[in-house]
Structure formats: C-alpha cells, structure tokens
C-alpha cells in the first residue's frame, strides 16, 4: 500500500485509474494496524489490478474531510472514478471480497 498525503494527487489518481482502494487509518488505532496488512494481502492476491493507497487520517485532515471520513479505519473502493463501496470499522473479508469481485470482473 502506498502512503499518500496530497489531496490533488489522490483526485488525479481516481480520475485516471480504473480501480482504486483508499485505506484511511489513524495512528494509535489497533484495529487499523491489524486490518491493514490483511486488506493489503487480500487485495494483492484476489484483485491484483486494484491500486492501493493509505492515508493517515490524523495527519491529513483536508483529505479526510473531503471524503467525509469520520472514523478509522475506513476503506473506500472506487471503480472508474466513482465511489463503489465504503467500509468502516468492523469488516468481514468474505463480504468484502464478494461485493468487490462482481464489479472487478466486469471492469477487468
């Protein structure tokens, strides 16, 4: 997962990419720390063409406010520049995979 700190760069990535995952986490958030490697491995294994980015919510308030992020962790999944799904806090990897798989296969 690539850490990113620039709102304009994120908006440009979303505009130019078919499939993007934004992972919003916070420092000193145990759920964020445990979930991030699981999501990263899951995406790399099951959805290899999806680009993954990490945003530290504590350090990037302009980005979190732009995307209406109110808790950590929050995961946003975009297909062709549009938000497809938003996941927060407690996430089932099975449900996550099933929901993304359908649209991922249509795009790729």
C-alpha positions in Angstrom: 0.0 0.0 0.0 1.4 3.4 -1.0 1.1 6.2 1.6 -0.2 9.4 0.1 -0.5 12.8 1.6 -1.7 15.1 -1.2 -5.4 15.6 -2.0 -4.8 16.7 -5.5 -2.7 13.6 -6.2 -5.5 11.4 -4.9 -8.0 13.1 -7.1 -5.8 12.7 -10.1 -5.3 9.0 -9.4 -9.0 8.5 -9.1 -9.6 10.3 -12.4 -7.0 8.2 -14.3 -7.4 4.7 -12.7 -10.0 2.0 -13.2 -9.9 0.6 -9.8 -8.6 2.2 -6.5 -8.8 1.4 -2.8 -8.2 4.1 -0.3 -7.5 3.0 3.3 -7.9 5.7 5.9 -6.2 4.7 9.2 -5.1 6.6 12.3 -2.1 6.4 14.5 -2.6 4.5 17.7 -5.6 2.7 16.2 -5.2 -1.0 17.0 -8.0 -2.1 14.5 -6.2 -0.1 11.8 -2.9 -1.7 12.4 -4.4 -5.3 12.4 -6.7 -4.8 9.5 -4.3 -3.0 7.1 -2.0 -6.0 6.3 -5.0 -8.3 5.9 -6.6 -6.0 3.4 -3.4 -5.4 1.6 -2.7 -9.1 1.2 -6.2 -9.8 0.2 -6.3 -7.2 -2.5 -2.9 -8.2 -3.8 -4.0 -11.8 -4.0 -7.6 -11.5 -5.2 -7.7 -8.1 -7.1 -4.1 -7.6 -8.3 -5.0 -4.8 -10.7 -6.6 -2.6 -7.9 -4.3 0.2 -6.8 -4.0 0.6 -3.0 -3.3 3.8 -1.1 -3.0 4.5 2.6 -4.0 7.9 4.1 -3.1 8.7 7.7 -6.3 10.4 9.0 -4.5 12.2 11.8 -2.1 14.0 9.5 -4.4 14.7 6.5 -7.5 16.3 7.8 -8.1 18.1 4.5 -8.3 14.7 2.7 -10.4 13.0 5.4 -12.9 15.9 5.3 -13.0 15.9 1.5 -14.0 12.2 1.6 -16.3 12.6 4.7 -14.3 10.2 6.8 -15.4 10.2 10.5 -13.9 7.0 11.9 -10.9 4.8 11.4 -10.3 2.5 9.7 -12.5 3.4 6.7 -12.0 1.8 3.3 -13.3 3.4 0.1 -13.4 1.4 -3.1 -13.6 3.3 -6.4 -14.3 2.0 -9.9 -13.7 4.3 -12.8 -13.5 7.4 -10.6 -16.8 6.7 -8.7 -17.1 5.5 -5.2 -18.5 2.0 -5.3 -18.4 0.9 -1.6 -17.5 2.3 1.8 -16.4 0.1 4.7 -15.9 1.2 8.2 -14.5 -0.3 11.4 -15.6 -4.0 11.5 -15.1 -5.6 8.1 -15.8 -9.1 7.0 -13.2 -10.1 4.4 -15.7 -12.6 2.9 -18.3 -10.0 2.4 -15.7 -7.5 1.2 -14.4 -10.0 -1.4 -17.9 -10.9 -2.7 -19.0 -7.4 -3.1 -15.9 -6.2 -4.9 -15.5 -9.3 -7.1 -18.6 -8.8 -9.2 -17.7 -5.3 -10.4 -13.9 -6.1 -10.5 -14.6 -8.9 -13.0 -16.8 -6.6 -15.1 -14.1 -3.9 -15.3 -11.2 -6.3 -16.0 
